């Protein structure tokens, strides 16, 4: 049974700037504390990363996964699906980015995680919540710099 975890946060930066930060994958290790390394494996005709390999700290260990990105909703939506993973069977999600009345960005992060090795539900939920909250908090810090 899959469940989506959703977290939402207002970022005091323009939606376009937030989208630029989110799609500058090579710089993730500079600001996303759990991301240790990023490698762009494939780009589209516009030069945007389509297939991105990550090495990260997750679920108490080091993990590697590769995500395939979809820009069809850009710049208000960036979505992805996992195509490879050593610990996760599924790590699919999206960022939805909409302007607020004051020009800031209202960012929603949606995530579906399916692990290859089962964990107690409460441990998995805590980890998912930490991932989504931390991702948004670190995005906000980077975008508001």
MOPEZI-V608452 format. One record per residue. N is the residue number from 0. PHI is phi in degrees with one decimal (999 if undefined). PSI is psi in radians with two decimals (none if undefined). BURIAL is b if it has 24 or more other C-alpha atoms within 12 Angstrom, else e. Layout:
BEGIN
n = {N,N}
phi = {PHI,PHI}
psi = {PSI,PSI}
burial = {BURIAL,BURIAL}
END
This chain:
BEGIN
n = {0,1,2,3,4,5,6,7,8,9,10,11,12,13,14,15,16,17,18,19,20,21,22,23,24,25,26,27,28,29,30,31,32,33,34,35,36,37,38,39,40,41,42,43,44,45,46,47,48,49,50,51,52,53,54,55,56,57,58,59,60,61,62,63,64,65,66,67,68,69,70,71,72,73,74,75,76,77,78,79,80,81,82,83,84,85,86,87,88,89,90,91,92,93,94,95,96,97,98,99,100,101,102,103,104,105,106,107,108,109,110,111,112,113,114,115,116,117,118,119,120,121,122,123,124,125,126,127,128,129,130,131,132,133,134,135,136,137,138,139,140,141,142,143,144}
phi = {999,-95.6,-133.1,-94.8,-102.9,-130.6,-135.5,-134.3,-154.5,-92.2,-112.8,-80.1,-153.2,-69.1,-55.6,-62.6,-64.5,-59.9,-62.7,-62.7,-62.9,-66.3,-98.8,-92.4,-58.9,-60.6,-92.6,-51.7,-60.1,-73.4,-133.7,-97.1,-58.5,-83.5,-88.5,-98.1,-156.2,-136.5,-136.3,-82.9,-96.6,-155.8,-124.4,-86.5,-64.3,-90.7,87.8,-78.3,-63.0,-101.2,-125.5,-129.1,-98.5,-122.2,-119.2,-143.2,-97.1,-154.9,53.3,79.1,-153.1,-83.8,-141.2,-125.8,-154.7,-124.1,-114.9,-108.8,-97.4,-123.0,-101.4,-62.3,-99.9,-63.7,-96.0,-93.4,-148.2,-125.5,-122.5,-152.3,-139.2,-76.2,-112.2,-150.3,-169.1,-89.3,-110.4,-104.0,-88.2,-147.1,-147.0,-107.3,-172.6,-161.7,-112.1,-115.3,-127.2,-128.9,-72.2,-97.8,-61.1,-96.0,89.5,-75.8,-114.9,-96.4,-111.4,-115.4,-112.7,-111.6,-145.5,-120.7,-120.2,-129.9,-88.9,-75.0,-110.0,-66.2,-120.1,-56.2,-54.7,-65.7,-68.9,-62.0,-62.4,-62.9,-64.9,-61.6,-62.7,-64.8,-59.5,-68.2,-65.2,-63.6,-59.2,-70.2,-62.1,-72.3,-60.9,-59.6,-61.1,-68.9,-69.0,-87.7,-56.7}
psi = {2.14,2.51,2.43,2.37,2.36,2.38,2.55,2.51,2.55,2.29,2.20,1.08,2.82,2.65,-0.70,-0.73,-0.73,-0.75,-0.71,-0.74,-0.77,-0.49,0.04,1.18,-0.65,-0.40,-0.06,-0.75,-0.34,-0.46,-0.34,1.82,-0.54,-0.24,2.10,-0.59,2.61,2.42,2.18,2.08,-0.44,2.51,2.73,-3.10,-0.36,0.00,0.06,2.46,2.19,-0.73,2.09,2.24,2.35,2.56,2.21,2.90,2.13,2.54,0.62,0.22,3.06,2.45,2.70,2.46,2.73,2.31,2.55,2.15,2.57,2.08,0.21,-0.41,0.14,2.56,0.21,-0.13,2.31,2.08,2.83,2.82,2.58,2.37,-0.34,2.61,2.48,-0.52,-0.54,2.44,-0.52,2.32,1.25,2.54,-2.95,2.73,2.32,2.22,2.03,2.56,2.56,3.05,-0.50,0.16,-0.02,-3.11,2.29,1.91,2.22,2.29,2.12,2.39,2.36,2.13,2.28,2.08,2.65,-0.56,2.19,2.47,2.73,2.49,-0.75,-0.58,-0.79,-0.79,-0.73,-0.76,-0.76,-0.76,-0.71,-0.75,-0.88,-0.76,-0.79,-0.73,-0.79,-0.72,-0.74,-0.61,-0.81,-0.79,-0.76,-0.79,-0.52,-0.04,none}
burial = {e,e,e,e,b,b,b,b,b,b,b,b,b,b,b,b,b,b,b,b,b,b,b,b,b,b,e,b,e,e,b,b,e,b,b,b,b,b,b,b,e,e,e,e,e,e,e,b,b,b,b,b,b,b,b,b,e,b,b,e,e,e,b,b,b,b,b,b,b,b,b,e,e,e,b,b,b,b,b,b,b,b,e,e,b,b,b,b,b,b,b,b,b,b,b,b,b,b,b,e,e,e,e,e,b,b,b,b,b,b,b,b,b,b,b,e,e,e,e,e,e,e,e,b,b,e,b,b,b,e,b,b,b,b,b,b,b,b,b,b,e,b,b,e,e}
END
